[in-house]
Amino acid sequence: MKHPLTVTGMTCGHCEKSVTRTVLRWDPQAQVHIDRAHNRVDVDTDKDITPLLALIATEGYPTTQATA
């Protein structure tokens, strides 16, 4: 299932890698697509993403579920 997230504070490629690493540590099977210009991260996973929101925020990127 695809989950669109709004992730603010990503300003460079390093930020994208940090968010991607966080997602893949949480679910190694997840697919991640980042659109930094629109503060959007799409995570394709079968898991409940509630814990993921907190994990990404802990890395310094405030995160909320976006509307599709």
URKA-V225875 format. One line per field, one symbol per residue. phi: phi as a letter, one per 40 degrees, with the letter a starting at -180 (. if undefined). burial: I if it has 24 or more other C-alpha atoms within 12 Angstrom, else O. A space follows every 10 residues. Layout:
phi=???
burial=???
This chain:
phi=.cbcbbbcgc bacccccccc dcccccadcc bbbbbdcbfb bbbbaccccd ccdcccccch bdbbcccc
burial=OOIIIIIIII OOOOIIOIII OIIOOIOOOI IIIIIIOOII IIIOOOOOIO OIIOIIIOIO IOIIIOOO
